[in-house]
Amino acid sequence: MESIVITEFMDTDAVNALSEHFNVIYDKTLVNHQDKLLELVADCGAIIVRNKTQVRGSLLEAAGNLRVVGRLGVGLDNIDMEECRRRNISVIPATGANNISVAEYVMAGLLMLARGCYLNGAEVAAGGWPRERMVGGEICGKTLGLLGFGGIARDVARRAAACGMKVIAHDPFVPDDAPVWKEYGVPPVALDAMLAEADAISLHVPLNDRTRNLFNAERIAAMKPGAFLINTARGGIVDETALAEALRSGGLGGAMLDVFAAEPLPGGTALAGAPNCLLTPHIAGVTHESNRRVSAMIAEKVSAALKGEPA
């Protein structure tokens, strides 16, 4: 019976479904035990990972029989795609399965940053009543800029428009005459124009040589004064030190980051104590519901691929 190694957390129902047809080795802590992982992948036909497991180098060398990589998510920067292609290994992401959770996370961030009052509950519980200081703003009537206009960004656009926002986007890989722009009522704009116009910017691009440190000090300074920045894409796209400085100087109105250049985020970075800055541990795309959808999709597609069926 062919083996599947699962290195990070996966929905139990999906694991059980795979176990009916394959020898499943499931240990959600396996990603933290490299020696054991390298031993277990030696004979496996498939490996299922999230974003922490590095499918490259020694792992690919050890996995001599590997034919399929299932990714419980959509980002592929932890997978050596070129080497997988060279080795004829199929890489299967859970495209679309966590769109809703990320889109709702972005909208929650926009609302929290705009109102600016949700982190002060302890003061109210202690008897404080800072009504005037805690009065914030609205997102209705404001402009949201989307960097990247793939599936998740489009779901954000639909929700933002429903809240009365104007939505603009920049995506050099979607032609200006593509029907999708009219379908969503979102005009394509140049990056510089988006920086100058948007009251909030949400990032939806992969991390690669083109996007690394794309939001550096210069681009952050070019954003509209008081604007918000939300990053649910990948750490490394934003210069975290430059962002923290912009928040402390008041150049930016706030930020919400779910991803970081180093994960877990080390203690004592420039972001520690930065004002109006919401930080979460790479969970924008992970809800109870999305975990079930992502896991079920990957279980089905990995199973099909190992059986030689269309995945």
LOLO-96415 format. One line per field, with one value per residue (C-alpha): x, y, z; residue number from 1. Coordinates in Angstrom, 3 decimals, always signed. Layout:
<nodes>
X <- X_... .
Y <- Y_... .
Z <- Z_... .
pos <- NUM_... .
</nodes>
This chain:
<nodes>
X <- +0.000_+1.441_+2.396_+1.411_+3.276_+1.401_+3.735_+1.380_-2.196_-4.983_-8.682_-9.321_-12.071_-9.735_-6.948_-9.393_-10.572_-6.993_-6.367_-9.007_-6.805_-3.241_-0.784_-1.069_+1.600_+0.106_+2.025_+1.302_+4.582_+6.675_+7.744_+9.733_+11.651_+13.752_+15.648_+12.454_+10.813_+13.671_+13.456_+9.697_+9.635_+12.162_+9.456_+6.388_+4.531_+3.049_+3.688_+1.089_+2.347_+1.359_+3.665_+6.276_+7.603_+10.411_+9.982_+13.431_+17.045_+17.515_+13.827_+13.588_+16.860_+15.527_+12.132_+13.267_+9.778_+7.902_+5.343_+2.914_+3.101_-0.211_-0.174_-2.755_-2.964_-2.030_+1.433_+4.226_+7.332_+8.226_+8.368_+11.203_+8.947_+11.781_+13.240_+9.793_+9.264_+12.672_+11.772_+8.286_+6.621_+3.088_+2.481_-1.168_-2.269_-5.733_-6.626_-9.800_-10.549_-9.509_-10.575_-13.501_-11.476_-8.771_-11.321_-13.222_-9.941_-9.086_-12.513_-12.222_-8.851_-10.226_-13.074_-10.890_-8.255_-10.878_-12.700_-9.472_-11.145_-11.070_-7.756_-8.813_-11.350_-9.223_-9.382_-13.180_-13.369_-11.188_-13.684_-12.308_-14.742_-12.622_-15.479_-14.028_-10.581_-12.011_-14.184_-12.909_-13.869_-15.806_-14.735_-17.808_-16.828_-13.128_-10.881_-9.357_-6.337_-5.617_-2.119_-2.840_-6.260_-6.496_-9.246_-8.788_-8.474_-11.654_-13.520_-12.202_-13.331_-16.866_-17.127_-15.523_-17.916_-20.835_-19.576_-19.642_-15.937_-14.442_-12.035_-9.046_-6.332_-2.916_-1.998_+0.502_-0.486_-4.145_-4.468_-6.299_-8.904_-9.575_-13.349_-12.757_-12.233_-15.723_-17.208_-16.116_-16.397_-12.736_-10.584_-6.941_-4.446_-0.692_+1.028_+2.087_-1.478_-2.827_-0.351_-1.392_-5.159_-5.968_-7.066_-6.120_-4.021_-4.306_-1.561_-2.393_+0.794_+3.309_+6.797_+9.376_+12.256_+9.813_+7.880_+10.537_+10.657_+8.243_+6.781_+10.042_+10.480_+10.071_+6.797_+5.372_+6.170_+4.338_+1.119_-1.668_-1.074_-3.003_-3.642_-3.811_-1.710_-2.882_-0.617_-2.084_+0.161_+3.739_+6.286_+9.190_+6.954_+6.873_+9.957_+8.850_+11.295_+10.183_+6.552_+7.108_+8.831_+5.928_+3.452_+5.454_+5.856_+2.159_+2.761_+0.536_-2.728_-2.394_-1.406_-2.499_+0.092_-0.552_+2.756_+6.362_+9.843_+10.749_+8.092_+7.465_+8.083_+11.072_+10.535_+11.877_+11.558_+10.749_+7.065_+6.964_+4.931_+4.280_+1.039_-2.151_-0.549_-2.483_-0.360_-1.572_+0.385_-0.264_-3.873_-5.796_-6.549_-7.226_-10.678_-12.503_-14.504_-11.605_-9.503_-12.223_-12.490_-8.728_-8.131_-10.963_-9.775_-6.167_-7.156_-9.268_-6.694_-3.684_-5.615_-6.554_-2.979_-1.547_-4.152_-3.239_-6.568_-6.949_-6.203 .
Y <- +0.000_+3.372_+5.785_+9.419_+11.539_+14.521_+16.921_+19.624_+19.839_+18.536_+17.981_+14.576_+13.583_+14.148_+12.136_+9.285_+9.382_+8.979_+6.173_+4.029_+3.684_+4.524_+4.005_+7.432_+8.701_+11.758_+13.791_+17.507_+18.125_+16.253_+19.533_+20.264_+16.958_+17.014_+13.755_+11.789_+13.486_+12.584_+8.982_+8.742_+10.296_+7.805_+5.459_+7.716_+8.432_+11.708_+14.340_+16.818_+20.076_+23.572_+26.585_+25.663_+22.426_+23.137_+20.832_+21.314_+20.246_+17.374_+16.478_+16.000_+14.090_+11.755_+11.239_+9.089_+7.741_+11.017_+11.649_+14.145_+17.142_+18.350_+21.904_+22.745_+26.347_+28.260_+29.803_+27.741_+29.614_+26.769_+24.322_+24.102_+24.131_+23.901_+20.816_+19.226_+19.759_+18.237_+15.196_+14.867_+15.537_+16.967_+19.912_+20.449_+23.615_+24.096_+26.870_+28.683_+26.685_+29.400_+32.481_+33.241_+33.146_+35.473_+37.877_+38.065_+38.597_+41.559_+43.088_+42.609_+44.356_+47.286_+47.748_+47.389_+49.808_+52.338_+52.358_+52.193_+51.307_+47.541_+47.214_+49.416_+47.189_+46.866_+50.629_+50.592_+47.568_+49.440_+52.278_+54.536_+56.175_+57.657_+58.163_+61.092_+59.546_+56.243_+57.700_+56.326_+56.405_+54.450_+52.454_+53.431_+55.974_+55.185_+53.714_+50.244_+49.372_+45.728_+44.685_+41.586_+40.654_+36.884_+34.870_+36.106_+39.750_+39.436_+38.083_+41.041_+43.426_+42.069_+42.455_+45.901_+47.140_+45.829_+48.025_+51.088_+51.234_+52.196_+49.450_+49.836_+47.285_+46.789_+43.481_+43.457_+39.879_+40.724_+42.691_+46.016_+44.760_+41.492_+41.027_+40.410_+44.125_+45.023_+41.928_+43.147_+46.864_+47.387_+49.649_+48.635_+51.331_+51.810_+50.984_+54.589_+55.798_+53.229_+54.256_+57.894_+57.311_+54.397_+54.919_+51.288_+48.767_+44.992_+42.760_+39.648_+38.654_+35.823_+36.351_+36.264_+38.358_+40.942_+41.401_+41.008_+44.267_+45.776_+47.861_+49.424_+52.788_+54.671_+52.995_+53.193_+56.920_+57.246_+55.917_+58.348_+59.955_+58.084_+55.054_+51.454_+48.524_+44.904_+41.974_+38.472_+37.442_+36.672_+38.109_+39.715_+41.766_+44.502_+46.030_+45.586_+48.138_+50.794_+50.002_+50.343_+53.688_+54.939_+53.914_+55.606_+58.810_+58.923_+58.628_+55.566_+55.298_+51.610_+48.163_+44.560_+41.856_+38.130_+37.163_+38.064_+37.775_+35.356_+33.088_+32.829_+36.572_+36.972_+38.981_+42.507_+43.410_+46.929_+45.953_+45.409_+48.230_+49.922_+51.936_+50.903_+47.647_+44.367_+41.213_+37.620_+34.336_+33.457_+32.411_+34.619_+31.649_+29.229_+28.958_+25.827_+25.945_+26.614_+23.899_+21.383_+22.658_+22.796_+19.376_+17.698_+19.199_+18.117_+14.628_+14.138_+15.520_+13.734_+10.465_+10.920_+11.764_+8.703_+6.529_+8.022_+9.805_+13.467_+15.656 .
Z <- +0.000_-1.034_+1.756_+2.304_+4.855_+6.348_+8.143_+9.464_+10.738_+8.519_+9.114_+10.706_+8.265_+5.326_+6.980_+7.620_+4.006_+2.784_+5.286_+3.583_+0.492_+1.575_+4.389_+6.004_+8.387_+10.063_+12.624_+12.701_+14.565_+12.022_+10.399_+13.570_+13.502_+10.352_+10.917_+11.488_+8.503_+6.166_+7.332_+6.782_+3.296_+1.930_+0.603_+0.375_-2.844_-1.585_+1.033_+2.286_+3.802_+4.825_+4.532_+7.120_+5.623_+3.158_+0.174_-1.259_-0.833_+1.600_+1.696_-2.061_-2.044_+0.651_-1.012_-3.909_-4.690_-4.266_-7.017_-5.480_-3.152_-1.710_-0.388_+2.303_+1.085_-2.040_-1.580_-3.109_-1.947_+0.469_-2.456_-4.981_-8.028_-10.548_-8.885_-8.593_-12.317_-13.032_-10.930_-12.465_-9.105_-9.260_-6.924_-6.005_-4.145_-2.621_-5.043_-4.053_-0.908_+1.555_-0.442_+1.846_+5.057_+3.686_+2.205_+5.505_+7.368_+5.128_+5.656_+9.428_+9.321_+7.337_+9.809_+12.898_+11.621_+10.554_+13.899_+15.886_+19.161_+19.471_+21.316_+24.234_+25.950_+29.095_+29.619_+29.452_+31.775_+34.259_+34.426_+31.711_+29.323_+26.496_+24.046_+22.134_+21.819_+20.627_+17.878_+14.577_+10.920_+8.317_+5.285_+3.264_+0.634_+0.962_-1.750_-1.420_-3.560_-4.318_-5.335_-7.401_-8.733_-8.452_-6.819_-3.249_-4.274_-6.321_-3.293_-1.277_-4.025_-3.968_-0.186_-0.127_-2.812_-0.765_+2.098_-0.152_-0.954_-4.306_-5.354_-7.675_-8.432_-9.973_-11.570_-14.466_-15.316_-16.002_-19.274_-19.022_-21.494_-19.616_-18.988_-15.272_-14.600_-15.823_-14.217_-10.775_-11.489_-10.595_-12.796_-13.344_-12.379_-12.304_-9.016_-8.369_-8.975_-6.544_-3.852_-4.172_-4.297_-1.995_+1.605_+2.234_+0.322_+0.579_-0.828_-2.869_-4.707_-4.305_-2.908_-5.676_-7.006_-8.404_-5.153_-2.464_-0.466_-2.990_-0.179_+0.930_+2.643_-0.634_-1.617_+1.881_+1.898_-1.431_+0.092_+0.902_+4.335_+7.013_+4.768_+5.998_+4.767_+5.042_+4.161_+4.001_+1.098_+2.133_+4.501_+2.687_+0.415_+3.065_+4.680_+8.285_+9.709_+7.220_+7.999_+11.750_+11.237_+9.103_+11.800_+14.544_+12.536_+11.699_+7.967_+7.895_+9.789_+10.608_+9.427_+9.756_+9.102_+9.047_+7.436_+8.195_+6.704_+9.517_+10.985_+13.867_+14.172_+16.515_+19.665_+19.808_+16.124_+14.931_+14.878_+18.643_+20.127_+16.789_+17.070_+15.262_+14.188_+14.315_+14.128_+13.657_+13.201_+9.528_+10.072_+7.626_+5.406_+8.258_+9.786_+10.946_+7.735_+5.372_+7.018_+6.182_+2.592_+2.027_+3.586_+1.673_-1.628_-1.150_+0.061_-3.060_-5.495_-3.970_-3.947_-7.605_-8.588_-6.869_-8.583_-11.954_-12.295_-13.374_-10.336 .
pos <- 1_2_3_4_5_6_7_8_9_10_11_12_13_14_15_16_17_18_19_20_21_22_23_24_25_26_27_28_29_30_31_32_33_34_35_36_37_38_39_40_41_42_43_44_45_46_47_48_49_50_51_52_53_54_55_56_57_58_59_60_61_62_63_64_65_66_67_68_69_70_71_72_73_74_75_76_77_78_79_80_81_82_83_84_85_86_87_88_89_90_91_92_93_94_95_96_97_98_99_100_101_102_103_104_105_106_107_108_109_110_111_112_113_114_115_116_117_118_119_120_121_122_123_124_125_126_127_128_129_130_131_132_133_134_135_136_137_138_139_140_141_142_143_144_145_146_147_148_149_150_151_152_153_154_155_156_157_158_159_160_161_162_163_164_165_166_167_168_169_170_171_172_173_174_175_176_177_178_179_180_181_182_183_184_185_186_187_188_189_190_191_192_193_194_195_196_197_198_199_200_201_202_203_204_205_206_207_208_209_210_211_212_213_214_215_216_217_218_219_220_221_222_223_224_225_226_227_228_229_230_231_232_233_234_235_236_237_238_239_240_241_242_243_244_245_246_247_248_249_250_251_252_253_254_255_256_257_258_259_260_261_262_263_264_265_266_267_268_269_270_271_272_273_274_275_276_277_278_279_280_281_282_283_284_285_286_287_288_289_290_291_292_293_294_295_296_297_298_299_300_301_302_303_304_305_306_307_308_309_310_311 .
</nodes>
